[in-house]
Amino acid sequence: MEHCCSDSHHETKEINHSEHDEHNHSSQEGKSILNLFLPLLISLLILLSAIFLDYFIKPDWFLGWFRVVWYIVAYIPVGIPVLKESLESILKGDIFSEFFLMSIATIGAFAIGEFPEGVAVMLFYSVGEVFQSLAVKRAKANIKSLLDERPDQVTIINGNIPQTIKAENVKIGDVIQLKPGEKLALDGILISDGNSFNTAALTGESKPDTKTKGDIVLAGMINLNTVSLIEVNTLYSDSKLSKILELVQNATAQKAPTELFIRKFAKIYTPIVVFLAIAICFLPYFFVSDYIFRDWLYKALIFLVISCPCALVISIPLGYFGGIGAGSKNGILFKGSNFLDTIAEIKNVVVDKTGTMTEGVFTVQEVHFKPEFNKDEILKLVNVLENNSTHPVATAIHHFVGEIDHHLKLENIEEIAGKGLKATYEGKQLLVGNFKLMDKFGISYDTDISKIVYTVIAVAFDGKFVGYLTIADTIKADAEKAINQLKMIGVKTTMLSGDKDTVVQYVAKKLGIRNAFGDLLPEDKVEKVKEIKARKESVAFVGDGVNDAPVIAISDAGIAMGGLGSDATIETADIVIQDDKPSKIPMAIKIGKETKKIVWQNIILAFGVKAIVLILGAGGLATMWEAVFADVGVALLAILNAVRIQRMKF
């Protein structure tokens, strides 16, 4: 986290955390709450006892060197770490750091005999530092808890015995056993005969992919059918999920424009403050007849403490870090604070269909059977027949009908390539497949296929057309809610997809999206986004497949569905939605808006209070205590305001 004037890095290091940037927070983050607060409590107790002795009891022995030592002992627990940081900053060439300002102000207070003020300034400053450390720690904990949900265990086959081990310990060449419904944690080669996988996130295609022996299967694919064996060919550290973790850890390196401005402002502002304080101390000697050095030094120290831009340079990055933490807590990974600013201003959200607005998993939508047939009996027969197939359509039918009725005995089961399945039941022919299968066996039907939006499974029994089932990708449960929320916050939505246009228009109509385009290639999506940008309107694109990477790259804010999203898309995107829920899109915009609001509240608060106390100081009405409030008090208020975002519900 950046702080007062801790900026004198080379420009080449602007987007990287230097050791100095982290200053004492990096060491504090590993400490327990007790270890963080213990020095403050010790200092506070000794200071309160000294003030009690000084102003209330006033014993004869609490004078001279004994009184000075008592206050020095109160100063040491909170002062030594800051003095050490100040020295380290100077050795690194960064003289005008916040530590230097605090050191001058407190040592100066001791030099003129204002011991309680000297200890108080350092104590309250240290309280601010600890609160900031806790805020950063909490935000990082939110991120860590989110990422700990990733699949980190796999079942490997060791000498024909299944063994569960950590994914990070899997070696190249190990064989993973992947059960139906499980997500693959590492890339590998399928060594089983064949299986179907949900690959919508990796390919952008709406139909799951059937893999055969020797095919590559990737991390993020979900096994849809039978138990599969996969030989690992990539280490866990190179997996998509590991890359997401790395992206989050680097998130605070990408600075928002407001944050960058404050850093530059502090770099120029702080040296000016130091030289003005020196001028306040010494220049009156030449103009004031009754000049008393101690009085003017006290005024200069007050000015120094009031003017320190700690509240700004602490609370603004913390506000953005709080936004990143709030996003992570809700399953949204912002790769940098600049993207919080960007998403807050978005006017158009362009969404992909498959895997973004839909599940990417096929389910039975409707059953249209002629009334003269027993619907339940035919469905049971279809379920038994489809049990002989590994196609995703078979899985959809099985989920719809239920358990296989093993009392139904089918004979002469045969697969007709590219058309479907044929069998005999009690001497009568059963056909299940596409309409090409009906044509092949001379089954007449009166269905207009062109008017059916989804995949159609035709059924014939005993030489007669029974009817058909429609199988489709399911719209995500919260997709409609997401579109409605976007409308409520004044954001326009457009759907772009490579799927056939009839499907796209149907889904768009269901969700209430006016502008929808299907049959698009990746380059067509890019053109559509360029058309929106040509109107001088900001665009966020939401996608999940490799084919979405180019359009994500040219949008103002690229959002990737990260639960199953491809590596290329996640790496190109600015924001990753970890659990694939469309409702997180308007939530991300709301978090961006709230973060920006809190940052500006802190800027106005810091400048406002400092301006008031500086005016009071100029009139001789402000003491070191008011100065402490103007600096450390405002910093604390700003920190508490920044932390507030992590408690909000979006």
N, C-alpha and C positions, 0 to 999 in steps of 0.2 A: 504494500500500500504506500502511495506517495505521500510525503509530508512536507512541512514547511521547508521550502528551499532545498530539498534534497535532490536537486535536479541537475547539478552541473556534471552531467555525463556527456560523452561525445554523442553527436547526432546519430551515429551509426548504432548506438545502443538504445535509441529511443523506444523501440518496441520490445526490448528485452528487460527482464527484471535484473537489476544489478544487486549485488550484495547490500549496497547502501540503501537501495530503495526499500528493502525489507527491514532495515535497521533492527531495532530490538524486537520486532514482532515475530521474526522467524524463530528467534530463540524462545520467545514467550509462548508460541503456539503449542509447544510440546508440554508446557507446564500444566499442573493441575490448578483448579480454582484457588485452593488454599495457598499454593506457592505464588500465584499471581497477586493475591491480596495481602499476604503476610507482611511484606515490607511496608505496604501502605498503612496497615493496622498498627504496626509498631511505631511508625513515624507519627501517625495521628494521635496515639495514646500519649507519646512523649511530648508532642506539641501541646495537646490539651492540658496536660499536667503543668507544663511550663507557663501557659497562659493563666491557668488557675492560680499558680504561685505568684505570677507577675502582677495580676490585676485584682485578685481577691484576698488571698492570705497575706501577701507581701512580707514574708519572713526576712529577718536580717541576713541570714546566710545565703539567700538567693540573690547574690550580687556579684559584680566583677567577673573574674575569669570563670567561676563556677557556673554562673548564669549563661555565659557564652558557650561553654562546653556542653551544657544541657541542650541548648538549641542546635549545636553542631551535631550532637548525637541524634536529635530528631531529624536533622537534614540528611544524614549519611544514608539510611536505607533507600530513600527516594532520589537523592542527589547524585550519589556515586555513579549509578548506571547512566545517567544523563551526561555527567561530566566526561565519562569514558567515551560515550557516543560522540560527544562534541570533539574530543581529541582525535578520535578515529576519522571523523568527517574532515577535520583540518588536514590530517596527514594524507587524505585522499584528494585534497585540493578543493574541497567544498567547505569554505570558511563560513559562509553565511547560512548555516543550517538552523533549524528550530532549536536544536540542542545548544548551539552557541548563544542564541538569544536568551534562552532560559538560564544558561550558565552565567552570562553577564548580569542579567536582571537579579538573580538570587545572590550571587557573590557581592554585587553592588549593594544590595539591601543589607547584607551582613556588614559591609564596610562602613555604612553610615549608621549602624546600630539598630536597623529595623529587622530584628531577628525573626519575630513571628511572621511578618510578611514574607521574608526570604524563604522560610520553611513552607509556608502556605502556598506560595506560587509553585514551588517544585512538587509539593504533595498533590495539589489539584491537577497539575499538568500530568503527573504520573497516573492519577485516577483516570484521566482522559485516555492515556495510552493503554491502560488495562482494559477499559471498556471497548476500545477499538480492537484490541487483540481478541477479546471475547466475541465481538461481532464478526470478525474475520473467521475465527475458529468455528463459529456456528454456521456461517455460510458454507465453509469448506466441509463441515460435517453433513450438511444437506446434500451437497454434491456427492460426497463419498457414499452416503446411505443409498442414494439413487443408483449409483453405479455398482454397488454391491449386489444389486438384483440380477446382474448378468449371470448367465450360466457358467459357473466356475468349476463344475464337476462333470466328469464323463465316465462312461463305463467302457473299459477296455477288455479285450479278450486275451488273457494270459494263460497259455497252455490249456485252451478250451474252457477255462474257468473265468466267468465274468468278474471284474474287479473295478470298484469305483475309486477313481483317483482325481486329484486336482487337475483341471485343464492345463494349468501352466506347467505341470510336470510331464505332460504327454510329449513323447519324442517322435520325431519323423520316422515313419515305418510302423508305429503302433497301430493296432486295429481297434476302432471304436465300434461298439454295438449301439445302434440308434433305434430306439423303440418308436412305434407310431405316436405322433403328437409331440415328440421331442425335437428341440431345435439343435442343430449341429453347431458345436462350439469352435471347430477348427476346419480348415479346408482339407480335402482329401480325395481319394479315388474310390469309387464304388466297386467293391469286390464281390457283392452279392449278385444274383442273376439279373435283377431289375426291380425298380420301384418307382413310385410317383412322389414328387416333392413339390411343396409350395414354393415357387421361385418368383412369384409376382414382384417381390421387392427388388430382385436382382436383374430381372429382364424387362420389366414393364409390361409384359404380356399378361392378358387376363386368364389364360389357361395354364394350370399347373403343368409341370414338365415331367415326362416319364423318362427316367434314366436307365441305361442298361449297363451291364458289367464293363468296367474299364473307363466309364465316364467320370469327369470331374464333378464333384459336389462341393458347394461352398458354404462357409460359415454363415449362418443366418437362414439356411434352408430348413424347412420343417418336413419331417417324414410324415407322409399321409397314409401309408398302408402298413405293410408287413415289416418285421424287424430287419434292419439292414446292417451290413458290415462295411465300414469305410476305413481304408488305409490312409493315415495322416501324412500329408506332404507339406504342411506349413506349421510353424510353431505358433503357440497361443499368443505370444507377444506381438505377432504380426497380424493378429485378427482385427476385424472391424471394431469390436468392443474395446480392445486395448487402445485402438487409435482414438476412439471417442474420449476415453479417460485422459489421454495425452492432450487432446484438444481443450478439454475443460480446464486442465491444469495451466494451460497457456492462455486461458480466456482473458485474464486481466492485463495481458500484454497489449491487447488491442484497445487503445484509449479512445474515449468519446471526445468530440471537439471541445466541449465545455471543460473536460478534464485537462486536455492538452493546453487550453488557454490559461487555466489556473496555474499549471506548472510553469508556463512561460512568465505569467504575471508574477508569481512568487520569486522567480529567478531575478527579476529586475527590481521588484518591490522591496525585498528584504534588505539588500545593501543600502537602498535609499533610506529606509527606516533607521538603520544603524547610524548612518552619517547624520541624519536629522537629530537623533538622540544625542550624539556627540555635540552637535551645534547648540541644542537646547541647554546642554550642560555648561559649555564654555563661552558662547557668544554673548550672553547677557553681561559678562564681566566688563565688556567694552561699552555697554549702554546703560547699565543699572548702577546707581550710586551706592546702594546698600547691598551689593552682591555677596551672597553667602554660598560658598561652593556646595555645602551639604544639601541645602534646600533645592538648588538647581539640579544637582545629581539625582535627588529623589524624584523630581519632576521628569527628568530624562528617563529614569528607570520605569516610571509609570507609563510614559509614552511608549517605551520599548515593549513593555508587556502588552499594552493595549493594541499596539500596531501589529504584533506578530500574527501572520495570516494562518495560524494553526487551524482554526475552526474551518476555514475554507479548504485548505490543502489536506486536512484529515477527512472532513465529512463528505466532500464531493466524490473522491474515489470510493469511499466507504458506501456512499449512496448507490453508486453503480455496482459495487461488489455485492451489496444487499440485493439489488435487482437480479444479478446473476444467480445469487443464492436462492432467491424466491422462485426464480424460474426453475432451477434444479430441483427444488423441493416439490414442484408441480410437474416434474418430468419434461422440462424444457431446458435445453442446453444452449445458452448464448455463448458464442465463441469470443465475444469481446464486448466491452461496454459501449463501443461505437454502434453496435447493432441494436442496443436498447434504444438509442436515439433514433436510429433509422426506422425501426419497426413502429415506433410511436407516431411517425408521420405518414405511414402507408395509407394510400387512398384506394389501391386496387389489389385484390388477392386473386392470383391465378392458380387454379388447382388442377392436378392430374386426377384421373378417375381411379384406375385400378391400384389398390393398395393405399390410396390416399383417402378417397371418399368411400371406397368399397373394401371389403375384407380381403379380396384376392383368393377366397375359398368358395368353391361351388356348392350350392344347395338347391334342392327342389323348390321351385316357386309355385307351380300350379299342376294339377292333374286333370286332363280333359279326356275322360273315357266315355264311350257311348253307354246309355242307360241299360241296354240289354245285357251288358257284361257285369259280373260281380267284381266291383272295383277292388275290394280288399283281397280277394282270391288272386286276381291278376297281378296285383302289386307284390304279393308274396312270391308268386312264380318269377316275376321280374327280378326280385331281390335274390332269389336262389340262383338264377342264371347269371346275374351280374357279379355274384360272389366269385365267379371264375375269372374275373377281370381285375387288373390292377389299375385301370383307368380312374382318374378322379371322379368321373361321372358315376362309376360304380359305388364309390365311397359316398357320394351325395345321396344316391338312392338308398343305400344301406342305412345312413343316418336318418333318412325320412321314414322308411318302413319299419326299421327296428331289427330285432334279432332274426337270424335265418331260421326258417321252419324246416328242420331236417326230416320231417315226415314226408315232405314233397320230394319225390324222386324224379329227377330229370335224366333223360337218356340222350345219346347221340349229340352231346354238346359240341358245338363247332364255332370257331371264330372266323367270320368272313372279313378279311383284311380291309380296313377303311370303311366298313359298312356297319358291323355290329356282331351280334351273337344269334345262333340258331340252336334249338333243342327240341326234344320231343317229350310231351307229358301225357301219359295215358293214351298214347298213340296219336295225339294231336300235336301239330307243329306250333312252336312258340318262336316268334321273331322279335328281337329287341335291338334297335339301332337307329340309323338315320333313314331318311326317306328313300335314299338310294337302295337300301336293303329291301324296302317295300316294293320298289320298281323291279328289282332283280327277281323277286319271287311272285311277281304279277299281282300284288295286293292293290286293289283300287282304294283310293281315299279321296275325300272331298275337302281337304285342309289347304288353305292358301298359305304356304310357308313364308312368303315374302312379308306377310303382315305380322309374323311372330318375331318379337324382338330378340329373344334369348335362344340359347342352344336347345334344340328339340330332340327328344328321344321318342321315336315312334314304336308302337307295340301292335303286333298282329297275333291272333290265336285261331287255330283251326281254319286257316285260309281267309279269315275276315279281319278287317282293320278295327282294332279296339279303340285307338285314340293315341294321345301323346302326353308326355310330361315335359314341362319347361324347366330347364336347369340354368341357374344364373348365379353370378357373383353377388353376394349379399351386400347391401348398402350398410355402412357402419352405423351402429346404434345412435351415435351422437352427431352424425353428419348433418342432419337437418337442423339440429340445435345450433351447430357451428355456423351454418349459413345465416340463420335468423339473427344470431348475435352479431355477426359481421354487419348485417343490414342495420342493426340498432346503433352501432357505433359509426355508421356512415361510410362503410367500406364496400366497394363494388366487387362482385365475384364473377369470375369467368372460368369455365371448365374447358381444358384442352386434353385430348386423349388420342392415342394411337389405335384405340378400339374402334369397332365399326360404328358409324354415325348413328344408326337407329338405337343402339345400346346407350350411347352417350346422351342422346336427346331424351331418352326415357329416364335415365338416372337424373339428369339435370332438371327435368320437369318434376320428378318426385321430391327433389331437394329445394326447388324454388329458385334455381339458377337460370337467369334469362339468357345469358350468352354462353353457348356451348358449341364446341367444334370437335368432330371425330375424324377418323381416318387420317390422322396427322403423323408425319415423320418428325424426328427430333428437330430438323431444320425448319419445319413448318411452325413448330411451337415457338422457336426463336423469333420468327417473323411476326407472329401474333403478339408476342410481348413487346417487340420493337414498335409495333403499331400503337400500343398503349403509351409507351414511353415518348413517342413522337408527339403525343398530346400534352407533354410536359407534366405527366402524372406519375407518381411513384408506384412501383410494382413490387409485390412480394410473390414469388413463385413457390408452390408447395408440391413436391414430388418425392418419389421413392426409388425409382429405377435408374440404371446406368444411363438409359436414354434421356433422363431428365437433367443430367449434369450440365450440358451446354446451356440450357435455358435458365437453370439456377445461377449459372456463372454471370449471365448478363443482367439479371434482375437486381433491383436495389437491395432487396433482402431475399436470400435464398433459404427456404425452409425445407429440411429433409425429414421424412418419416424414418426415424432411426431404429425402431424395433426390429425391422427387417430390411431397412434401406441398404443399398449397395455402398461399398467403400467409396467409390468415385463420387457418388451423390453426397454422402456424409462429409467427405473432405472438401467438396466444393461449396457446400451450404454454409450459411452464416449462423443458422439456428437449427438445432436438431430436436425433433419431438420424439422423446425416447419411447413412449408407449403407443405411438401411431394413432392417437385419438385426434380427430379433426377439431374437436372443441378446444384443443390446446392452441389453435391458430388465433382465435379472438383473445384467448387468455394471454398469449405472448404479447399481443398489441396492448392489452390493458396493463400488463406488467411494465412494458416500455413507457407508456404514458404516465403511470404512477411514479416510476423511477425518476423521470424527467421533472415531474412536479415536485418531488421531495428534494431533488438537487437544487432547483431554483428557490424553494423555500429556505434551504440552508444558506444559499448565497445572499438572499435578501436579509435574513436574520443576522448573519455575520457582519455584513456591511452596515446594516442599520444600527445594531447595538454598538459597534465600534465607533461609528460616527458620533453617536450621542455621548459616549464616555470620553471620546477625544475632545469634544467641545467642553464638557465638564472639566476635563483635565487642564485645558487651556485657560479656564477661568479659575483654576486652583481649587475646584470643588471635588475633584476625584482623588482618592487615596489609592494606595497599592491594592486595597481590598476590592475597590471598584474595577481596577485594572485586571485583577485576577478573574473577576466575573466576566469582564468583556472578552478576555482571552479564553481561559479554561472553561468558564461557565458556559459560554456560547458554544465552545467546542463540544462540551458534554451534551448540551441540548441538541446540537446538530447530529451528534453520533446517535443519540436516542431516537431522533427523528428518522435517521437513515436506517436504523435497525427495525423500525416500525414496519417497513415493507415486508419483512420476512414473517410477520405475524398476520398479514392481511390475507383475506380469502378472496380468490379471483374466480 
